[in-house]
Amino acid sequence: MNAPARPAEAAALSAFADRAWDERIVPALIDYIAVPAKSPMFDADWARNGYIDRVVRDAAAWVEGRQLPGLKLEVLRLEGRTPVIFFEVAASGSTSKDTVLLYGHLDKQPEFSGWRPGLGPWTPKYDNGLLYGRGGADDGYAVYAAITAIEALQSQGLPHPRCVGLIESCEESGSSDLPVYIDALKARLGQVGLVVCLDSGAGNYDQLWLTTSLRGMVSGVLKVEILSEGVHSGDSSGVVPSSFRILRHLLDRLEDSATGRLLPQSFHCEIPTARIEQTRATAAMLQDEVWKRFPWACGADGGATLPTTTDPVQALLNRTWRPTLSVTGAEGFPELSNAGNVLRPCTAFKLSLRLPPLVNGHEASVKLKALLEDNAPYNARVTFHPDGRAGALGATGWNAPELSPWLETALNGASNTFFGAPVGYIGQGGTIPLMSMLQQGFPQAQMMVCGVLGPKSNAHGPNEFLHVPYGKKLTAAVAQVISACP
């Protein structure tokens, strides 16, 4: 293992990252946020609209403009697939035979509503260290921070192994295009010894956080059709069953509406003892901030509204190791101002089923479809169409491999150096499909999954922001860890 950076070298890495963010990264992200590069799931005409191509071209041009010694970059565009940026930087001063793989994505979630006055998804605003707008934190900054980390090492003459970057543009649609690219690039990826994924979150902004697990997900549209057209509710109710009631009945097969617990045992898994112990340690650090961090309608402290639990340990386990159901969209409902006394012909809900890390996403998708469609009440027409491509429905979660001693030491060293506190360990409730793919393809690789999505950053929702001071420290920390690769 390479020797850790000396204090003067660490200070120089920090100064380089600070300068790069202020002078180059923030301006690039301001331009990036302004482009509505929505993921294909939310923009069926993405290829024609050209927004994804634009942010990919802009990021590629920025990387090439850095003129890093030993840099090669290619934008890959397979027919019918979203583009991928692949770059590689030759090793410098390192004897390591392994490759470091750095990952991020450039596609975005849709606009959503509820942005505060003066803010908007495509209206970047930089205020008091926070960069507001869609996609900056999730995950547009990743490619810029990754290149800057390598640049910082080279500027100080510090060693680093061969580094490759994989920047996709389909992550928010479940990374359905990514397996094809990974297969096409397999020989060029090399012997991956460390994966640095910059698409995750942080428990606070006071230390480096390592993601220990990610949930999987099945999403799709559940639709109930009972009539061919709407009919007078006074004339028909009591004879014609409500499509909404049927849909609610179907969801009762899946979820206990009183507690939120998912009923099918196949959607649960046994939580590893080590993860429970880590969760207890994290809960002791974060305490009630685990649930107070959310924007409760009745006040920031919860007020009269209570979360599902105020026990920090159980709250952390609920959002990382237990399945949950959310309804994220609906069709078949008129606007309230135009809602006549009519029994609607159909109701459709967009479902998001988060799965524990050890539950297979494709198998869960098949089971969910059967659970919802079989034996439909009143013989109604019930369909569930899961998102994804045939043969790859649903996304499987991920449980991190055991940390190698060198990486544990490097992470703690980087966190103490740049944050003044030891590294924290936390599971995340979101999904990064790439991680389970890479775990299968490179079972010996170590995983540094981290990111800037800390408290109130609100990825996917309104008022999303990137905490720039944290991004600066994270960039320097990533550089130091890369330099420590054996």
C-alpha positions in Angstrom: 0.0 0.0 0.0 1.2 3.5 -0.8 2.0 5.7 2.2 -0.8 8.1 3.3 -0.5 11.7 2.2 1.6 13.8 4.4 0.0 16.9 6.0 1.4 19.3 3.4 0.2 17.0 0.6 -3.2 16.7 2.1 -3.5 20.4 2.5 -2.5 20.8 -1.2 -5.1 18.2 -2.2 -7.7 20.2 -0.3 -6.7 23.5 -1.8 -6.7 22.0 -5.3 -10.2 20.6 -4.8 -11.5 23.9 -3.4 -10.1 25.9 -6.3 -11.4 23.4 -8.9 -14.9 23.5 -7.5 -15.0 27.3 -7.3 -13.4 28.0 -10.7 -14.5 25.0 -12.9 -17.0 22.6 -11.3 -19.7 25.0 -10.1 -19.8 26.9 -13.4 -20.1 23.6 -15.3 -22.8 22.4 -13.0 -24.8 25.6 -13.4 -24.8 25.0 -17.1 -25.7 21.3 -16.6 -28.6 22.0 -14.2 -30.2 24.3 -16.8 -30.6 21.4 -19.3 -33.8 19.3 -18.7 -31.9 16.0 -19.4 -34.6 13.8 -18.1 -34.1 10.0 -18.0 -35.8 8.0 -20.8 -38.5 6.8 -18.4 -39.6 10.4 -18.1 -38.9 11.6 -21.7 -39.9 9.1 -24.3 -38.5 11.4 -27.0 -35.1 11.8 -25.3 -33.2 11.0 -28.5 -35.0 13.5 -30.5 -35.0 16.2 -27.8 -31.3 15.9 -27.5 -30.9 17.0 -23.9 -29.2 13.9 -22.8 -26.8 14.1 -25.7 -26.1 17.7 -24.8 -25.1 17.1 -21.2 -23.0 14.1 -22.3 -21.2 16.2 -24.9 -20.6 19.0 -22.4 -19.2 16.7 -19.8 -17.0 14.9 -22.3 -15.7 18.3 -23.6 -15.0 19.5 -20.0 -13.0 16.3 -19.3 -11.0 16.5 -22.5 -10.3 20.2 -21.8 -8.5 19.3 -18.6 -5.7 17.7 -20.8 -4.8 15.1 -18.1 -1.6 13.2 -19.0 -2.5 9.7 -20.1 -6.2 10.5 -20.6 -8.3 8.8 -23.2 -12.0 9.4 -23.6 -14.8 8.0 -25.7 -18.5 8.6 -25.9 -20.2 5.3 -26.7 -23.5 5.2 -28.5 -25.0 1.8 -29.1 -28.1 1.7 -31.3 -31.3 2.4 -29.4 -29.3 3.0 -26.1 -28.5 6.1 -24.1 -24.9 7.2 -24.5 -22.1 6.4 -22.0 -18.9 8.3 -21.4 -15.9 6.0 -20.9 -12.5 7.4 -20.0 -9.3 6.0 -18.8 -6.2 7.6 -17.2 -3.0 5.6 -17.2 -1.4 4.8 -13.8 1.1 7.4 -12.5 3.8 6.4 -10.0 1.9 3.4 -8.8 2.9 -0.3 -9.1 -0.7 -1.5 -8.5 -2.0 -4.0 -11.1 -5.6 -3.1 -10.3 -7.8 -0.5 -11.9 -10.0 2.0 -10.1 -13.5 2.4 -11.6 -15.2 5.7 -11.0 -19.0 5.8 -11.6 -21.6 8.5 -12.0 -24.6 9.4 -14.2 -25.9 12.4 -16.1 -29.6 11.7 -16.6 -32.1 13.3 -14.3 -35.4 12.8 -12.5 -38.4 14.9 -13.7 -39.3 18.4 -12.5 -41.7 17.6 -9.6 -43.7 20.4 -8.0 -43.3 22.5 -4.8 -40.1 24.4 -5.6 -39.7 27.5 -3.4 -40.1 30.9 -5.0 -36.9 31.8 -6.9 -36.0 28.1 -7.3 -36.8 25.6 -10.0 -35.5 22.3 -11.5 -33.9 23.9 -14.5 -33.1 27.3 -12.8 -29.7 26.9 -11.1 -29.1 29.1 -8.1 -25.9 29.2 -6.0 -26.6 30.5 -2.6 -24.5 30.3 0.6 -22.6 27.2 -0.5 -25.7 25.4 -1.8 -26.3 24.9 -5.5 -30.0 24.4 -6.2 -31.5 22.7 -9.2 -32.3 19.2 -10.6 -29.4 16.8 -11.0 -26.4 18.7 -9.6 -26.2 16.4 -6.5 -27.8 13.4 -8.2 -25.5 12.9 -9.9 -24.1 15.4 -12.4 -21.2 16.4 -10.2 -19.7 12.9 -10.2 -17.7 13.1 -13.5 -16.3 16.5 -12.6 -15.3 15.5 -9.1 -13.8 12.2 -10.3 -11.5 13.9 -12.8 -10.6 16.6 -10.3 -9.6 14.0 -7.8 -7.2 12.5 -10.3 -5.9 15.9 -11.3 -5.3 16.8 -7.7 -3.1 13.7 -7.2 -1.1 14.4 -10.4 -0.6 18.1 -9.4 1.2 16.9 -6.2 3.1 14.1 -7.9 1.2 11.5 -5.8 0.8 8.0 -7.1 -2.5 6.6 -8.4 -3.4 3.3 -10.2 -4.9 3.1 -13.6 -8.3 4.8 -13.4 -11.4 4.3 -15.7 -14.6 6.2 -15.6 -18.1 4.9 -16.5 -20.6 7.8 -16.7 -24.1 6.6 -17.9 -27.3 8.4 -18.8 -30.0 5.9 -17.9 -29.6 5.4 -14.1 -32.9 7.1 -13.2 -34.6 4.6 -15.5 -33.1 1.6 -13.7 -29.8 1.5 -15.7 -31.5 -0.8 -18.2 -28.9 0.1 -20.9 -25.9 -0.3 -18.7 -25.4 -4.2 -18.8 -25.0 -4.0 -22.6 -22.2 -1.4 -22.2 -20.5 -3.2 -19.4 -20.4 -6.3 -21.5 -19.0 -4.3 -24.5 -16.4 -2.7 -22.3 -15.4 -5.7 -20.2 -12.0 -6.2 -21.7 -11.2 -2.5 -21.4 -12.3 -2.2 -17.8 -9.3 -4.3 -16.7 -8.8 -5.9 -13.3 -11.1 -3.7 -11.1 -9.8 -3.6 -7.6 -11.7 -0.6 -6.3 -15.1 0.9 -7.4 -15.7 4.5 -6.4 -19.4 5.3 -6.9 -20.3 8.9 -6.3 -24.1 8.5 -6.5 -25.0 8.0 -2.8 -25.6 9.9 0.3 -24.3 11.1 3.7 -25.7 11.0 7.2 -24.5 14.5 7.9 -22.1 17.0 6.4 -19.5 16.5 9.2 -17.6 13.4 8.1 -17.0 11.0 5.2 -19.9 8.5 4.9 -19.5 5.0 3.4 -22.6 3.4 2.0 -22.9 -0.2 3.3 -26.0 -1.3 1.4 -28.6 -0.2 -1.1 -32.2 -1.3 -1.6 -33.5 -2.8 -4.8 -36.7 -1.7 -6.5 -39.6 -2.8 -8.6 -41.6 0.0 -10.2 -44.5 -0.1 -12.6 -48.1 0.9 -13.3 -51.0 -0.9 -11.7 -54.3 -0.2 -13.6 -57.8 -1.3 -12.9 -60.5 -0.9 -15.6 -64.2 -1.5 -14.8 -66.1 0.5 -17.3 -65.7 1.6 -21.0 -66.8 5.1 -20.1 -67.6 7.2 -17.1 -71.2 7.0 -15.7 -73.4 9.0 -13.3 -72.3 8.1 -9.8 -75.8 8.4 -8.4 -77.2 6.0 -11.0 -74.4 3.5 -10.9 -72.7 3.4 -7.5 -73.8 0.4 -5.5 -74.1 -1.6 -8.6 -70.8 -0.8 -10.4 -67.8 -1.3 -8.1 -65.4 1.7 -7.9 -62.1 1.1 -9.8 -60.4 2.9 -6.9 -61.9 0.5 -4.3 -60.7 -2.4 -6.4 -57.3 -1.0 -6.6 -57.2 -0.4 -2.9 -58.3 -4.0 -2.3 -55.4 -5.2 -4.5 -52.9 -3.1 -2.5 -54.3 -4.7 0.6 -52.8 -7.9 -0.7 -49.4 -6.3 -0.6 -49.3 -3.9 2.3 -50.8 -3.6 5.8 -52.2 -0.1 5.4 -52.3 0.4 9.2 -48.6 -0.2 9.7 -47.0 0.0 6.2 -45.5 -3.5 6.6 -45.2 -5.4 3.3 -47.2 -8.7 3.7 -45.5 -11.2 1.4 -42.5 -12.7 3.3 -40.7 -13.2 0.0 -40.2 -9.4 -0.2 -38.3 -9.5 3.2 -34.8 -10.8 4.1 -32.9 -11.5 7.2 -30.8 -8.5 8.2 -27.1 -9.4 8.7 -25.9 -9.0 12.3 -23.0 -6.8 11.2 -25.4 -4.4 9.5 -27.6 -4.2 12.7 -24.5 -3.4 14.7 -23.4 -0.7 12.3 -26.9 0.8 12.3 -26.8 1.0 16.1 -23.5 2.9 15.9 -24.9 5.3 13.2 -28.1 5.8 15.2 -26.1 6.8 18.2 -24.3 9.5 16.1 -27.4 10.9 14.3 -30.0 10.3 17.0 -33.4 12.0 16.2 -32.0 13.7 13.2 -32.7 10.4 11.4 -36.3 11.4 11.2 -36.3 15.1 12.0 -34.4 15.8 8.8 -37.5 15.5 6.7 -39.8 18.5 5.8 -42.8 17.6 7.9 -45.9 19.6 7.0 -46.5 20.5 10.6 -42.9 21.6 11.4 -39.3 20.5 11.2 -39.5 18.8 14.6 -42.4 16.5 13.7 -44.9 18.5 15.8 -48.2 16.7 15.9 -47.3 14.4 13.0 -45.2 11.4 14.0 -43.0 9.3 11.8 -43.6 5.5 11.6 -41.1 5.2 14.5 -39.0 7.7 16.5 -36.5 5.0 17.4 -33.4 5.9 15.3 -32.3 2.3 15.0 -35.6 1.1 13.7 -36.0 4.2 11.5 -32.6 3.5 9.8 -33.5 -0.2 9.3 -36.9 0.7 7.9 -35.4 2.9 5.2 -32.5 0.5 4.3 -33.3 -3.1 5.1 -37.1 -3.4 5.0 -39.4 -3.3 1.9 -41.7 -0.4 1.5 -44.4 0.6 -0.9 -45.0 4.1 -2.3 -47.6 5.4 -4.8 -45.7 8.0 -6.8 -48.2 8.9 -9.5 -51.8 8.4 -10.6 -54.0 8.5 -13.7 -57.7 8.4 -14.3 -58.5 11.3 -11.9 -59.8 14.7 -13.2 -58.6 17.9 -11.7 -60.6 18.8 -8.5 -62.1 21.8 -10.2 -63.4 19.5 -13.0 -64.5 16.5 -10.9 -68.1 15.9 -11.7 -70.3 13.2 -10.0 -69.1 10.5 -12.3 -68.0 7.0 -11.5 -64.6 6.9 -13.3 -63.9 4.0 -15.8 -60.4 3.3 -14.5 -57.8 4.1 -12.0 -54.0 3.7 -12.4 -51.2 4.1 -9.8 -47.5 4.2 -10.4 -46.0 2.0 -7.7 -42.5 2.1 -6.3 -41.7 -1.0 -4.2 -38.3 -0.7 -2.5 -36.7 -4.1 -1.7 -34.2 -5.1 0.9 -30.6 -5.5 -0.4 -30.6 -9.3 -0.6 -34.0 -9.7 -2.5 -33.7 -10.4 -6.2 -35.4 -7.6 -8.1 -36.4 -9.6 -11.2 -38.0 -12.4 -9.1 -39.8 -9.8 -6.9 -41.2 -8.2 -10.1 -42.6 -11.5 -11.3 -44.1 -12.3 -7.9 -45.6 -8.8 -7.6 -47.3 -9.0 -11.0 -48.9 -12.3 -10.2 -50.0 -11.1 -6.7 -51.8 -8.1 -8.2 -53.2 -9.6 -11.4 -54.5 -13.0 -10.2 -58.1 -13.5 -9.2 -59.1 -9.9 -9.8 -62.1 -8.7 -7.7 -65.3 -8.5 -9.8 -63.4 -9.9 -12.7 -62.2 -6.4 -13.4 -59.4 -5.9 -16.0 -56.3 -5.6 -13.8 -52.8 -5.1 -15.3 -49.5 -4.5 -13.7 -46.7 -3.4 -16.1 -43.3 -3.3 -14.4 -40.7 -1.0 -15.7 -37.6 -2.3 -17.4 -36.7 -4.5 -20.3 -37.8 -8.1 -20.8 -35.6 -10.4 -18.8 -34.4 -7.5 -16.6 -37.5 -6.3 -14.7 -36.7 -4.8 -11.3 -33.4 -3.8 -9.8 -31.6 -5.9 -7.3 -30.1 -4.2 -4.3 -26.6 -4.5 -2.9 -24.8 -5.4 0.3 -21.2 -4.2 0.4 -18.4 -6.8 0.7 -16.3 -6.9 3.8 -13.8 -4.0 3.9 -10.2 -4.8 3.3 -7.9 -3.5 6.0 -6.2 -1.1 3.6 -9.5 0.5 2.6 -10.8 0.8 6.1 -7.6 2.5 7.1 -7.6 4.8 4.0 -11.3 5.8 4.6 -10.7 6.7 8.2 -7.5 8.6 7.3 -9.3 10.6 4.6 -12.3 11.4 6.8 -10.1 12.5 9.7 -7.8 14.5 7.4 -10.5 16.4 5.5 -13.4 16.4 7.9 -11.8 16.1 11.3 -14.0 13.1 12.2 -13.9 9.3 11.6 -15.7 7.7 8.7 -19.4 6.9 9.2 -21.2 3.8 7.9 -24.7 4.0 6.7 -27.1 2.0 4.5 -29.1 3.9 1.9 -32.7 3.4 0.9 -32.2 4.2 -2.8 -31.1 2.0 -5.6 -28.0 2.1 -7.8 -28.4 -0.9 -10.2 -24.7 -0.8 -11.2 -23.5 -1.9 -7.8 -25.0 -5.4 -7.9 -23.9 -5.7 -11.6 -20.3 -4.9 -10.6 -20.4 -7.1 -7.5 -21.2 -10.0 -9.8 -18.7 -9.0 -12.5 -15.8 -8.1 -10.1 -16.4 -10.2 -6.9 -12.9 -9.3 -5.5 -13.3 -5.6 -5.9 -13.6 -3.2 -2.9 -16.4 -0.7 -3.0 -16.3 3.0 -2.0 -19.9 4.1 -2.4 -20.4 7.7 -1.2 -22.0 10.9 -2.3 -23.2 14.4 -1.4 -26.8 13.7 -0.8 -27.0 14.6 2.9 -29.8 16.0 5.1 -32.5 18.1 3.2 -30.7 17.8 -0.1 -33.9 16.3 -1.4 -32.9 14.4 -4.5 -35.9 13.7 -6.8 -38.0 16.2 -5.0 -38.4 20.0 -5.0 -35.5 22.3 -3.8 -32.8 19.7 -4.5 -29.4 21.1 -3.7 -25.7 20.2 -3.8 -23.8 21.0 -0.6 -20.7 22.4 -2.3 -18.4 22.6 0.8 -19.1 18.9 1.4 -18.4 18.2 -2.3 -15.0 19.8 -2.0 -14.0 17.7 1.0 -15.4 14.6 -0.6 -13.3 15.2 -3.8 -10.1 15.5 -1.7 -11.0 12.4 0.3 -11.6 10.4 -2.8 -8.2 11.5 -4.1 -6.4 10.4 -1.0 -8.2 7.0 -1.0 -7.3 6.4 -4.6 -3.7 7.2 -3.9 -3.7 4.6 -1.1 -4.7 1.7 -3.4 -2.2 -1.2 -2.9 
